Amino acid sequence: MNPNKRNYRATFILDNRGKEESVEQIIEGVKQEIAALQGEVSAVENLGKRDFVRVTDVKFPGASYVQISFSAPGEGPGQLKERLRLNNSVYRTFIQTV
């Protein structure tokens, strides 16, 4: 494993429809997933609820957006996407190198 860490900014679209989890609880779960990959969270910004530009589901016109800045090894983003793929509370994930 490469000991060098890179900086990333991830944008998550959260889906808590019909769930008892709040947005803050979902964010904590995502932060725990990042920590499990030897990542360190540096900043969390809740962007609030926004409407989608293209609505694919009439019953789901918008969701909460969250940006998390973190540092992780080079393979971290791919592993994070794979770990969150099965999490129904995270609707979409976009990770970019900063």
DANOR-V912284 format. One record per pair of residues at least 24 apart in sequence whose C-alpha atoms are under 10 Angstrom apart, sorted by the first residue. I is the first residue (numbers start at 1). J is the second residue. Records with the same first field share a line. If there is no record, write none. Layout:
I=J / J
This chain:
1=73 / 74 / 75
2=72 / 73 / 74 / 75
3=38 / 72 / 73 / 74
4=71 / 72 / 73 / 74
5=38 / 39 / 40 / 70 / 71 / 72 / 73 / 74 / 75 / 76
6=39 / 70 / 71 / 72 / 73 / 74 / 75 / 76 / 97 / 98
7=39 / 40 / 41 / 42 / 69 / 70 / 71 / 72 / 73 / 74 / 96 / 97 / 98
8=41 / 42 / 68 / 69 / 70 / 71 / 72 / 74 / 76 / 77 / 95 / 96 / 97 / 98
9=41 / 42 / 43 / 44 / 67 / 68 / 69 / 70 / 71 / 77 / 94 / 95 / 96 / 97 / 98
10=44 / 66 / 67 / 68 / 69 / 70 / 77 / 93 / 94 / 95 / 96 / 97 / 98
11=45 / 46 / 47 / 65 / 66 / 67 / 68 / 69 / 92 / 93 / 94 / 95 / 96
12=46 / 47 / 63 / 64 / 65 / 66 / 67 / 68 / 89 / 90 / 91 / 92 / 93 / 94 / 95
13=47 / 48 / 49 / 50 / 62 / 63 / 64 / 65 / 66 / 67 / 89 / 90 / 91 / 92 / 93 / 94
14=49 / 62 / 63 / 64 / 65 / 66 / 88 / 89 / 90 / 91 / 92 / 93
15=60 / 62 / 63 / 64 / 65 / 87 / 88 / 89 / 90 / 91 / 92
16=63 / 64 / 88 / 89 / 90 / 91
17=59 / 60 / 63 / 88 / 89
19=88 / 89
21=89
22=89
23=48 / 64 / 65 / 66 / 89
24=66
26=87 / 89 / 90
27=66 / 67 / 68 / 89 / 90
29=84 / 87 / 89
30=68 / 80 / 83 / 84 / 87 / 89 / 90
31=68 / 70
33=79 / 80 / 83 / 84
34=68 / 70 / 71 / 72 / 76 / 77 / 79 / 80 / 83
35=70 / 71 / 72
36=76 / 80
37=72 / 73 / 75 / 76 / 77 / 79 / 80 / 83
38=71 / 72 / 73 / 76
39=70 / 71 / 72 / 73 / 76 / 77 / 80
40=69 / 70 / 71 / 72
41=68 / 69 / 70 / 71 / 72
42=68 / 69 / 70 / 71
43=67 / 68 / 69 / 70
44=68 / 69 / 70
45=69
63=91
64=90 / 91
65=91 / 92
66=93
67=93 / 94 / 95
68=95
69=95 / 96 / 97 / 98
70=97 / 98
71=97 / 98
